[in-house]
Amino acid sequence: MIWRYCALFCILAVAFCEAGRNDTRKHCEGKCRQYTPHPRAEEVMRLKELLHAECVHKHQCPTPKAAIRNQPCENGRSGEYECSNVDLLAFVPLDSMGSSGDGNDIWGWTDPESGREYAVVGAVDLTAFVDVTEPTEPRVIGTLRTHTTSSLWRDIKVFNNHAFIVSEASNHGMQVFDLTQLRDVAPGEPAREFTETAHYPEFGNCHNVVGNEDTGFMYCVGSRTCSGGLHMVDVSNPNDPQYAGCFSQDGYVHDAQCVVYKGPDQRYAGKEICFCYDEDTLTIVDVQDKSNPILLSRVPYSNNYYTHQGWLTEDHTHLLLDDELDELYGSNKNTRTLIWNVRDLQEPALINSFYSEKTASDHNLYIKGKYAYQSNYCAGLRILDVSGIDEGELKEVGYFDLAPYCSSPGFQGAWSSYPYFNSGTIVVNSIELGLFVLRFNEP
C-alpha cells in the first residue's frame, strides 16, 4: 500500500515540475511589488469615506427613488431635473439593479452580433448589466457580485466582448466577465446572478482600470504594485490575462488614457502612448515596449489640488483635464476644465481654462466627436462643444442636472457617463440614485 502512495506522490511531483517549466508567463515580481504610500490619494479617499458616512447617516446614500420612463426636457425641466437639450429616456434605481448601496463607475458594450446596447453599471457591491437598446424600456439582465467585499470604488472597461472590473476592495484583483452570456437571458426572464469568467490576482485593490481596445492591454492604476503607477496586463486572451509590465517612475497614477498615437508628433506615430493624470501633473509615457516604458514629459500646473482625469480630442492634438479638488479648496468655486495643447508630447502646454457657471466639483469626462461629456457631481452631466479648442475655447451646449439636491463642490451626484453608443443613447451613473438613460439633442 505504501508503495502506491509513493508512486502517486512521484507522479504528482513530476507533473508539478513540468507545469512549472511550461509556465513562461511573467508575474508581478521585484520592482512590480514595490509599494509607495500615497498620502494625497489616501487623504482624498478618507475625505470621501467620511462624507459618505455622513450621507448614509442622513439616509441619503443611497436614496430610494421610483423608476422613470420617457420624460423629455421641456422649457428647461424634465420633471424635477433642470436640463437643456438633453431628454430623460429612463431612470433605473439602484435597488432595481440588485445593489444595496451607492453607484459608481459606468461603461458600455454593444453586442457585435445583435447590435444590442448594454450599460455596464458599477455599484459598491456589484456590477449590473442593463439592456438599453430600447432606451425608454431598459431591462436589468443580471449582476456580477464583487470578488471580495464592498467598496465605494469600482471601475470598468470593456475589450473583446469582456468586461474588466477592478475595485478598491481588499484583495479584489481584476474580474473578467464574458459579456456574450447576456445573450442567454431570454425576454421576460428574471435578472440572473452571474459568476466571473476569469480572475487576475497579481494585485489586490486597484483604483481605476484603463483599456486600450486597439492593442488588447489593460492598465491598472492606483494599486499597491508598481508604486501605484501603470500595472500593464495583456488581455488579448481575455480568459487568461497576463502581467506585461510596470511603469512606476512617476509614482501614483490616478487615471489615464492609453492610445495608439495618431497626432502630429511624428516621433511617436503609431506608438502606444499613455496620458496619465498623476495627482499634481499631466504625465505622458511611451508604453510601446512594456518592459521598458519611457517617460516623455511630466508637467505640473498652477492651482493644482488633485489631478484626477482627462481625455484627448479625437485628433490627439489637445486634451481636457479635470482637477477634482480645486473647486473645493481653491478660491474659485466654479467648475474649471483645463485645456492642454499636446501636439508636442515632450512639451505639452496648458493654454487656457474654461469655467462653468456652476459651482460643482468635476469628476470624469469623455470626448466623442466635437463634444465633451462631463460628469460634474452636483451639476450632473454637462456637454461642451470643443470645436474651438485650437483657440482655447469651449462652449456649454447641453446639460442634465441629475442632482437637484446639491449645488456646491463635493462628492454627490454624477460619477461618470458613457457616450459612445452608436444610437446616441448616453448613460450616466448617479452615486445616490442609479442609472440615467439620456439623449442629447444637438442644438
Secondary structure, 3 states (H helix, E strand, C coil): CHHHHHHHHHHHHHHHHHHHHHCCCCCCCHHHHCCCCCHHHHHHHHHHHHHHHHHHHCCCCCCCCCCEEEECCECCEECCEEEECEEEEEEEECHHHCCCCCEEEEEEEECCCCCCEEEEEEECCEEEEEECCCCCCCEEEEEEECCCCCCCCEEEEEECCEEEEEECCCCCCEEEEEHHHHHHCCCCCCCEEECCCEEECCCCCCCEEEEECCCCEEEEECCCCHHHCEEEEECCCCCCCEEEEEECCCCCCCEEEEEECCCCCHHHCCCEEEEEECECEEEEEECCCCCCCEEEEEEECCCCCCEEEEEECCCCCEEEEEECCHHHHCCCCCCEEEEEECCCCCCCEEEEEEECCCCCCCCEEEEECCEEEEECECCCEEEEECCCHHHCCCEEEEEECCCCCCCCCCCCCEEEEECCCCCCEEEEEECCCEEEEEEECCC
